[in-house]
Amino acid sequence: MSKLVAAGLIVSGLATRYAPDTMSEVVQNRVRWGQVDLSVEHEGYLALLDAERLGDTVYLEMPDGTVSGPHMVADCAQEKHRDSLIQRGWAVDLSYELAMELGVTNGPLPGVRVWDSRPGQVRWQ
């Protein structure tokens, strides 16, 4: 039986960015390893904490309320870095290209939210 569900908040906190061209190499590897499917509709790439989200699409809500997406989760934190990222309040790493598009150009940006679907909309599940 289907039910209507609202967008779910995955994480909120600091957004940081990858160096130029770094994410493209990561994406190539993830495709080769069968962890992401580029035929899924998406606009840019990002990294979250957990590997279980690889290949998912998510939406970003910036501190000013702007929402973008869907963005593909193409990378995740290494196990050895997880605790320190959590302690720092880290939420998401953006590809350099996506960061430039969203204006995340200088240092970490606090107050970014990552959603499993577009916030404010409901969907059948």
C-alpha positions, -999 to +999 in steps of 0.1 A: +000+000+000+014+034-010+015+064+014+023+100+010+056+111+026+073+144+030+109+151+022+133+137+048+162+156+062+194+136+058+219+159+074+225+196+081+258+214+088+289+226+070+293+224+032+328+222+019+341+216-016+365+194-035+394+208-054+390+214-092+388+181-112+389+159-082+352+148-083+354+139-120+380+113-112+359+100-083+329+097-105+348+078-132+359+053-105+324+049-091+310+043-126+337+017-133+329+000-099+292+000-106+284+023-077+267+051-096+245+052-127+249+083-148+217+078-166+198+088-134+187+124-137+211+147-117+227+181-117+262+178-103+279+157-077+285+157-040+298+135-012+280+125+020+292+106+051+278+072+044+286+048+015+250+035+016+239+067-002+263+063-032+243+067-064+213+083-047+201+117-057+195+144-030+186+181-028+205+209-012+189+237+008+212+266+012+211+289+042+192+315+022+165+289+015+175+283-021+170+246-031+189+229-059+190+194-072+187+166-078+225+161-072+241+127-073+260+113-043+292+102-059+315+098-029+315+092+009+338+097+038+366+073+046+360+054+078+391+069+094+377+104+089+341+099+100+344+109+136+363+141+130+339+151+103+309+145+126+327+165+154+333+194+130+296+195+120+304+186+084+274+177+062+284+176+026+313+180+002+304+196-032+322+190-064+342+221-073+318+228-102+287+225-081+303+247-054+310+274-079+275+272-093+260+276-058+285+303-046+303+282-021+337+297-029+354+306+004+357+282+033+330+260+048+295+273+045+274+266+077+236+259+076+233+237+045+207+210+046+206+178+025+172+163+018+162+129+003+137+147-020+127+183-028+118+199+006+083+211+008+069+185-016+053+152-008+057+120-028+041+085-030+062+058-014 
